[in-house]
Amino acid sequence: MAESLVRPATLADLPRVLALSARDPEALAVLRHRLADRLEREPDTAPDDIARTLHAGRERFPCRDAVLGTDTAELALLLRESGAANTPPAREPGAGPLLVLDGTPAPASVPDLPETAEALRRAEDACRDGGDATAARAAAVQYGAVAWLLARGVTPDAVHGHGAGAWAAAAARGELPLSAALRAAAEHATPPAGVQENPMGTPAHPEQPTAPVVIIGSLTPCTTGESVTAETGHADPLRLDTADGTAYARLLAELWRRGFDVDTTLGRDGRRIRLPGHPFRRREPGGAAAADGPATRALTPFEQRWLFYDLVRHGSSGDHNVTVETVLPGPLPAPAEIAAAFDEIQHRHPVLRTVFSDPAGCWRARTLPTATVRPTHLATDPDAGPEQLRAAVRDAARQPLRLRDEPLLRCCVRAGPAHWALSLGLYEPLSATADPRLLLDELRALLGAEAPDPATATPIAEPEPEPA
């Protein structure tokens, strides 16, 4: 292996993987550019938060792409440059990859992943009374790689190996305790028939050539690749070099692209944040896409969960309005000025014109062609201070929505003696593609209002837990 390869010492040094999916290649391209725009506007966004949100907060669609980078700026650039015209992966549901442990000696330096570190500790214990420590270490490193992949959601059809890798594979399959497998590798024991059988392995679904083979080991010159080609028919297997930390991230990215729902956070912590959502679009009769119009689409699973939950618990939708509010100095703008600015916001962001309907008993979502929601003007309170104004518009924005055939948006204003308050409320499922805080800032800019005093600003409300 070339000495120029970067070998991260710990999990924190591995590159970040941003995994995207969409219903079709055109929507995937739009999503890449939307996300790049967001990262360029907010370069301080933590990459781990981005990766966590994309992994834990999104529906999985068939068209896939993934980019790897070390920081937000690099990830934004790679999103722009990515030209993958991905098509839905051709594989049977549940058909996982075949993992092949090639049995090569372990490299001198390996990434310090928790599973690998524990396996290496077991290898040292297995060799305290003698034995081939090199073979035990090779088996430990390859077992650690498999254990790490399993923890990341990789579900293989089979795990096979040869040499020391055969013992690591047996431990990974649960046929032997890890300590016993490492001791057997150190003693150069001959694997029993069940462990030795078909060491290079064949796919569990040989009629499905799209199920990939993954060779795991140190990529030293060997005949493993040729053996895989000869015995499985896979001329281009994937490879995981256990010496190269970036290889772990690259492998998960490639499995994601091929349709496997693996954990592309690589096991890092991160919090969910608001990112651009899937660009749902309708199709014209001739096939061209359009942003607006009377066409309908199916509800996403996220929308279905909230909608059906709130329909059953009548009046509970107000609990799931994401609200944000601000208090501004000076007099309240003219009602016509506020209405014009609010119309413009709805025009710029079609998601704000989304309505849910149930024609023929089947719930669908559609985008209204024009803005229909008008601001709600609460009665002026000549004695209210900033806190009272803010509480009033917040409570008004949280009132239940009708949910059927009406936009799921609300704007409320109230004037006081020296300040006025402005709030936006948006039904939680729609906030995945429209950040209420950014919308409020945009609306305030259209009104030419001064920036709010930090002491009177209020953070966005946290959404309620999802219904079971």
N, C-alpha and C positions, 0 to 999 in steps of 0.2 A: 504494500500500500504506500502511496506517495506520502512523503513526510510533510507536504504542504497542507494535508488535511487538518482541519481544526477538530480537536478532540475535547469537547466541553467536559469539565470536571464534575459538574453537578447538574441536576435537573434545571436549576435556574438559568444555566448557560445555554440550554437548547433553544433553537429558534422557535418563534411563535407560529402557529398554524391557524390561519383564518379559513374556515370551511363554509362555503356558500352553496346554496341549492335553489333551483327555480323550476317552474313548470315547463319552460321551453328555453332554448338558447338565447332568444331575444331578451326575455325577461332576465336571464342570468347576466347578460351584458349590461342591462340597465342597473341591476343591483350592484354590480361591481363598481360602476361609476358613481352611484349614489353613496356607497360606502366610502369610496375614495374622497368624494367631496367632503363628507363629514369628518374624516380623519385629517384632511388638510385644514379645515376650519378650526379643528380642536386638536392640535398636535400633542397636547399634554395628556390625551386619553391613554390610559394604561392598556398596553397590548393584551395583558391577561384578562382584563375586563371585557375587551372586544371578543376574544376567543371564547370566554365563558358564555357571553350573551348569545353568540352565534351557535354554540353547542347546545345550551340548555334552554334557550328561549325561542327556538324556531321550529317550525314544521319541516320535515324532511321531504324535499321534492326530488324527482328523478334526475334532472340535469344538475351536474355537480361541477364544482371547481374548488381549488384550494391554493393559497399562496403562503409562502414561508418567508419570514423576515425577522429581524432582531429588534426593530423599533417601529413606532407609528409612521414615521416619515417613509421608511423603506417599504412598509406594507402598503401605504397609499400609492406609492409609485408602482409597485408590482401589480396592484389591482388595476391600475390604468393600462399597464403594458400587457396584462394577461389577455390573450386572444383565443383562449380555448373555446371552440364552438362545440361544447359538450352535448352529447346525446344521451338519452336514458340508458343506463347500463343493462346489458343483456345477460342476466343471470337469474337463476331460480331463487325465489325467496328462501332464506335459510341456508343456502349453499355457501359455506365459508371457504376460506383459503386452506391449502395444504401447507403445513409448516414442516420443513426439512432441515434437520440439524446436521451440518456437514462433518462434525467431528474434528475440525481443524484445531490446532493448539490455540489457546487463548492468547490474545495480544498482551503486550506488557502493560498497556494503558487502556482502561475501559471507562466509560462514563459511570459515575458514582450514583447509579439508580438504586433505590431502596431494595428492590427484589434481587438485583445482582449482588449488592453488598452482603445481604443475608446469605445468599447461596455461597459466596466466597468464604464467609465465616464458617459455614458448615463444611466446606471443603478442607479448610485448615484442621478442623476437628477430626475429620475422617482420616487424615494423614498423620495424626500424632504418633501412631504406632508403626509408621513406615508406609511405603507404597509410592506410587508415581504421582507426585503432587502436580505435575504438569497435566496429566490426564484428568485428575480430579478438578483442577482449575478450569480446564476446557469445558468439562461437563457443567460445572457451576455457572460459568458465564453464559452458556447457551440456555441452560434452564432459566437463569435470571431474565434473559431476553424474552423467553416465552411467557414467563410469569408476568412480566411488565406488559406485554401485549394483551394477555388475558385481562389484566386489570384495566386496560384501556378499551375494553369492549370488543376485542377481536375474538370471534368464536370460530375456531378452525374446524374443518371437517375431520381432520386427522393431524397427528403429530408423529413424524417418523424421524429416524436418524441412523447414522452408522458410526462405528468406532465409539469414542466417548460420548458422541451425540446420541447413540442408541439408548444409553443409560439415562441421559438427561430427558430424552423423549418419554421413556417409561415413567419417570417421576412426574413429568408434566401431564401424562395421561392418568395419573393416580394409581398406577399399577404397583409402584414401589414407594416407600418413604424416601424423601430426598437424601437423607443421610445414608441409607442403604445403597442407593443408586451411586452416590459419589464414592463410597467405599469400594463398590464393585468396579467402578471406572479406574480407581487408583490401583487396584489389584490386577487390572487387565483381565478380569473375569470374562468368560465367554457367555454372552447373553443367552438365556434360555430361548426356546423356540418362539414363544409368544412375544418376546422383546425383539428378537432378531428378525422376525418374519418381515420380508419385503422392506429392507432397511431404507431404501430410497423412497418408498411409498408410491402409491398410485392414487389419483383423485377418487374420493368417495362417489363422485358423479362423473365417470369418464366420458359420458356423452355430452358433458358441459365444459368445453374447453375454455370458457370465460372465467371459471373459478381459478384464481391464480395460485401458483406455487411460489412460496416464499422460502428462499434458502437463507439460513441463519448461521453465521460463523464469521471468522476472520477471513477476509477475501485474499488469501494467499493462493498462489498458483496450484490448482488442483483440477480434477476431472469431474467435480460435482456437477457443474452446469451441463456438461455433456451427458452425464448419467441421467440427470433429470430429463433432458430432452429425449433420450433414448427410451426411458422407462415410462414417462408420463405423456409424452407428446407435446410438452410445453417448451417451445423453442426460446421463449423470452421470459424466464422466471424473474420475479422480483428478488432483490437481495437486501439483506440486513447485515451490514458489516458491524460486528459487535465492538470494533475499535473506534468507530466514527459516531459520535453522539448525534450529529445532524441526520444520520441515516435513520434513526428511530423516528424523527419527525417527518422525514421524507416518505417513509413507508406508510405511516398513518395517513398522510395527505393523499398518497396514491390510492390507498384502500378506500378512502372517502370518495375520491373521484370515480372509483369503480362501483360505487353504490353501497358500500358497507358503512353502517352507522356507528363508526368508532368514535372514541373520546378524543377529539382533537385538541383539548386543553392540555394534553400530555400529563394530566394529574395535577396541574397547578391550581392554586386558589385564585379566585377572581370574583367580582360581583357583577350582577346583571345591570346593564345600563340601557339607555334608549338609543337604538340605532335604526337606520332606515329599514323598512320592512319590504316584503315581497311586492314587486310592482304588478299588482293584478290589473289586467287589461281585458277589454272585450275585443272580439273580432268582428270586422265588417263582413258582409256576405261574401265578398271577393277574397277575404283572407287578410286584409290590412287591419292593423291594430288601431284602436282609437281609445282616447283617455276617458271620454265622457259619453253620455247617451243613455237610452232606456234599457240597454241590454243588461242581463242579470248574470250573476255568477253564484256558484255554490259557496256556502259559508265555510270558512276555515274551521278546523277543529277547535281552535282557541275561541272563535266567535260563537260556535255552537255551545260550548260548555257554559260560557257566561249567559248567553241568551236564554237557553233552556232552564238554567238555574233561576234566572230572574223571572221568567214566565211562571214557573212553579211557585216561587215565593213572590207573589204579587206586591209590587211597590218596593222591591229590594234593589232595583237598578241604581238608585241614588247612592247606595253603598259602594258602587263600583264606578262612580264617576271620578276620573282623575282631574283634580282641580288645581289651579294655580291662580294667585291673585297678587295685586300690587296696589299700593297707595301712592298717589302722585300729588304734588303740591299744586295749588292754584285752583281756578274755577273749572267746572265741568265743561268740556267742549259741547258745541251745539249738537242736539240729537241727530240732525241730518248728517253732520260730519262723522259722528260715531257709526251711524248706519252705513255710510259709504265705505268707511275703512273696514268694517266687518264684512261687507259684501266682497270687498277686494280680497280679503283673507280667504274666504270661501272659494272665490274664483281661482286663486293661486294654488289651492290645495284641494284637489277633487275628493280626497278621502273624507273631508269635512261635509261633503254632500252625500255621504253614504246613508242609505236607508235599508232597513230589513223589512221584507214582505213575505207573506205566506200564500201565494196564489196556488189554488188547488191543494192546499194543505201541505205544501212543500216550501220550507223557508229558503229564501234567496236574498242576495244583496245586490243593490243597484246604485248607480251614481246619478243623482239628479243633474239635469243639464245646467241649471242656474241656482244661484243662492236663494234660499227661502227662509233661513233663520234670521230673526231680527233681535237686536239687543233688548234686554229687559232692563228698564229704568226703574229702580227702586225709589221710593219717595225720599226727597231731600230731608236730611236730618240736620237742622241748624246747630245742634248741640253736640254732635258726634265727633269724637277724636279719631285719629288714625286707626286705633285698635278696634273701635266699634264699627267703623266703615269696612275694614277688612273682614271682620267676622260676618257682617251682613251680606256682603257679596259672595263670600265663601259658602255660607249656608244656602244662599239662593242657587248657586251653581251646582250644589249637591242634591237638589231636589230630584225625585225620580223622573226618568224619561219615559215616554210612551212606548218606545221600542218597536212599534209597528207603523210603517209607512211615514215616519217622521225622522228628520236628521237627528243624529245622536250628539248634539252639540248645544252649548248654552253660553251666552255672554251676558254678564250682569254689571251694571254700573250704579254708583250711588254718590251723591254729592254731600259734602259737609261744609262747615264754615270756612275752612282754610285748605282742605284737601278733597280729593275725590278718589274713589276706589274702582278698580276694574278687575274682573275675574273671567276666567274661561273654565268651562267644564266639558270634558270629553269622555264618552263611554270607553271604558278600559280597553276592549278589544281593538278599537281604532287607534289608540295611542301608540301601538307598536310601530305605526308608520307616520305618526304625526306627534312630535314632541310638544306638549302644551306650553312648556316654558319658552321654547323658541317661537311658537305662535304668538304668545303674549308679547314677547319683545318686538316681534314684527308688527303687531297691531299698534303697540305704543309708538313705534317709529312712524307709522302711517298717520297717526294723530299728531305727530310733532310734539309729543309730551316730553317733559324733562325726565331724566333718569330718576328712578325712585331713590329715596333715602334708604341706605342699607338697613337702617334701624326699623324701617317699616316694610321691608321686603319679606316675603314668606316663601319658603321652599315648596316645591311641588309635593302634593300629598302622596303618601305611600299607598299603593293599591292594596286592597284586601287580599288575603290568601285565596287561591283558586278553589272553587267548589270541588268537593270530592266527586 
